[in-house]
Amino acid sequence: MPVKLNRHVNLLVMLMTLTAAGCSQNAKDALTITELSPEENNAYVDHYYQNYQPINKTEISKTAASHKDTVWERLLSLYSLPKIENDRIDREIDWYLNHPQALNTIQHRAEPYLHLILDEIEAKNIPGELALLPVVESAFVPNANSRVDASGLWQFMPATGRMFGLQQNSWYDGRRDVYASTKAATTYLKQLSETFDGDWLLALASYNWGKGNVKKSIEHNEGRNMPTDYWSLRMPEETSNYVPRLLAIAKIFAHADEYNVNLHHIPNKPYFEVVHLDSQLNLNKAAEMADMSLHDFMKLNPGFNKSKTAPEGSGPRRLLIPVAKAESFKENLAQLPFEQWITESYPADDDESTAIYLESKPTVTVHKAKAESVKIIAKVTSKQSVKALLTAKKSDKNDKKSVSVASKSKDNVKGKSIKIPTNHIVAMAQKISVNNKALAEKTKAVTKGQKPVAKTPVNVAAVTKNTSQNKKSKHG
């Protein structure tokens, strides 16, 4: 008798639950017991569908229609997660709406990457909302690092990154590689969804907290005859807020007009082109050839740890270049002598000076015991005065008083190098610095109407000639 009574009570509770859920939906979206499979019936009784409704494309079509031919139209067309009403989502929405600058910053940062991400979303056939996951993971900062050593747009942990083919070494970290990590993250997310039978919320929780931890939490609830959906699991606060935050940002962008949020105009076109390289290339030089600041250039290529791209086997031989600059970059690269591909440019302490290093190959230098450590110095001039502070690097313990310098004279054979004593380099640098200051004083004096004090100009050619004579006397 008690068992039979309990069954009646359970049935009554189930009917009350169904009635309450049906009232919260539109008539055309209302779910009934007859529309659900036996498995879905059990899930419904288990409160799994209590907060879930099928996505209503009509509701978001207005936003898409007002942003034709943009990534927003494409993104919204790929939305497929169910419509969910939950207090945790509402709290996240309120936070973003109270911080409109955060939404502007997110859009600005996301612009270079969204087209690539949507390509992978479509290729993997996964929900479009997941394209916004970097908002939660890294706020779309490509070189973001967490306190637990997660890194990149998608915040891969080292071990997980290696599992999905992301190399990590002194030259290169694939977790920060926008191109490689996006492919890896979408692959990983799809695998997680299959692990949890297509439940994307559990897949997302696993991406943040770990698959094993989510399974243990599910088993904990199963053992106590408790619901096992995402909203019912015991999990850390970070993971508890993780999915609601993604759903909140997705909902805000889907209903931008309703929330009075301005969506940036981001065309549905590739932002960058993948340019393949035949060898290593200095990143400062690459940024110059792309007519970009190094800061902006590294937003697309943050995976490299050093001033050059990785050698073969230690990372990819490719760069991401904005589409608008790709052709000129490739033309400049084709005209760059191969021996200058690994030129290193560094700003000197003096803002009027630039020191440029060119790392040589062993076959280029002469009279060097350790050719691999030699730095060839290239001379740089600009307009009326020399603005190059030539910096010498000691290359060999047995030869500390001279450095190998690439000669630019017409009578010198290309690729041949000469030796210039370090003291002459220093003298030249000091004279150039004095000359620069003299020119500055002269300019100020002329501006004020004063007669400038005569200064002896630095004769760079003479210094070079003297160093050549020294070379002959020492090695002749």
Secondary structure, 3 states (H helix, E strand, C coil): CHHHHHHHHHHHHHHHHHHHHHHCCCHHHCCCHHHCCHHHHHHHHCCCCCCEECCCHHHHHHHHHCCCCEHHHHHHHCCCCCEECCHHHHHHHHHHHCCHHHHHHHHHHHCCCHHHHHHHHHHHCCCHHHHHHHHHHCCCCCCCECCCCCECCCCECHHHHHHCCCCECCCEECCCCHHHHHHHHHHHHHHHHHHCCCCHHHHHHHHHHCHHHHHHHHHHHHHCCCCCCHHHCCCCHHHHHHHHHHHHHHHHHHCCCCCCCCCCCCECCCCEEEEECCCCCEHHHHHHHCCCCHHHHHHHCCCECCCECCCCCCCCCEEEEEHHHHHHHHHHHHHCCHHHCCEEEEECCCCCCEEEEEECCCCCCCCCCCHHHCEEECCCCECCECCCCCCCCCCCCCCCCEEEEECCCCCCCCCCEEEEEHHHHHHHHHHHHHHHHHHHHHHHHHHHCCCCCCCCCCCHHHHHHHHHHHHHHHHC
